């Protein structure tokens, strides 16, 4: 069976990177297990990098250093 490719926007990428709900945790696990391949671009990754350094994001998502490094 071919790999499913999924393009997700920055807000969804943040949710997957720093999961709080069960559905998002399952999505992250499926990605890690190769159920599908995330497809992104340099522009999305640059925006994501910029956003995770906004002062309010760590307060809202409470990411661990490991989560930020993994992303």
C-alpha positions as CSV (number, residue, x, y, z in Angstrom):
1,X,0.0,0.0,0.0
2,X,1.4,3.4,-0.9
3,X,2.3,5.9,1.9
4,X,-0.3,8.6,2.5
5,X,1.2,12.1,2.4
6,X,-0.4,14.8,4.6
7,X,0.3,18.5,4.4
8,X,-0.6,20.3,7.6
9,X,-0.5,24.0,8.4
10,X,1.5,25.7,11.1
11,X,-1.3,25.6,13.8
12,X,-1.8,21.9,13.3
13,X,2.0,21.3,13.3
14,X,2.1,23.0,16.7
15,X,-0.7,20.7,17.9
16,X,1.1,17.6,16.7
17,X,4.5,18.8,18.1
18,X,3.0,19.6,21.5
19,X,0.0,17.3,21.9
20,X,-2.5,17.9,24.6
21,X,-5.6,15.9,23.4
22,X,-5.9,12.2,22.7
23,X,-6.6,12.7,19.0
24,X,-3.5,14.8,18.4
25,X,-1.4,12.3,20.4
26,X,-2.7,9.5,18.1
27,X,-1.8,11.6,15.0
28,X,1.7,12.0,16.4
29,X,2.0,8.3,17.1
30,X,0.7,7.4,13.6
31,X,3.3,9.8,12.1
32,X,6.1,8.3,14.2
33,X,5.0,4.8,13.2
34,X,5.0,5.5,9.5
35,X,1.3,5.4,8.9
36,X,1.7,8.5,6.8
37,X,4.4,11.0,5.8
38,X,4.1,14.6,6.7
39,X,4.9,16.9,3.9
40,X,6.1,20.5,4.6
41,X,8.0,23.3,3.1
42,X,10.9,25.6,4.0
43,X,8.3,28.4,4.4
44,X,6.1,26.4,6.8
45,X,9.1,25.3,8.9
46,X,10.4,28.9,9.1
47,X,7.0,30.1,10.2
48,X,6.8,27.3,12.8
49,X,10.3,28.2,14.1
50,X,9.2,31.9,14.4
51,X,6.0,31.0,16.1
52,X,7.4,28.7,18.8
53,X,9.6,31.5,19.9
54,X,6.7,33.9,20.5
55,X,6.5,34.6,24.3
56,X,2.9,33.4,24.6
57,X,3.4,30.0,22.9
58,X,5.5,28.4,25.7
59,X,2.9,29.6,28.2
60,X,0.0,28.1,26.3
61,X,1.6,24.9,25.1
62,X,4.1,24.3,27.8
63,X,6.5,22.4,25.5
64,X,9.4,20.5,27.0
65,X,12.9,21.3,25.8
66,X,13.0,17.8,24.2
67,X,9.8,18.6,22.3
68,X,11.2,21.9,21.0
69,X,14.5,20.2,20.0
70,X,12.7,17.3,18.3
71,X,10.6,19.8,16.3
